[in-house]
């Protein structure tokens, strides 16, 4: 395998998650329509993913454990961090150096960890 084509996260409340991804993180809706999912485009369509209605019962289950999705950004990581803090996004730790560049971790409403990367 050489690339991840698409990812989707099952969420408890699709409208709450949709609002978070659009208003807090600045994701844009894709033109693709699906009654079971909200599909986003990010960074001009280079990284496409979705949030979706659960495929199984999620009651009493922890979501997000062990899952991290990374997005490369085109801005300074410090500027992104400042903007996310101003919007009340849950930041996990501080900006950290990785072998790939500077990274910042945030948590979505279901506990999924999203990593934003300012590449070297």
C-alpha angles and dihedrals in degrees: 000000000000109000143016106245100190142348133197131191122209109227135190097225114025095192093051091048093045090053091048095051094045103037102031103031101028098236118160127224117251120233088239112104126210124165091212098048149034110229120203135195119207132189092013095314097308094121115035124185141146145216113221146184111270119277088207139016109295098186113131092004126119113233126202099030109140095003123115126164118196125212124188112223133206097217138066110286090225091059091049091049092052092050093048092049090051089054093050097248115164106250117201109214125316135306107291136195115241131177087261099047138277115337136193124192124210133176126230125215092273095047098259111149116230118193122203115200131200097201123223 
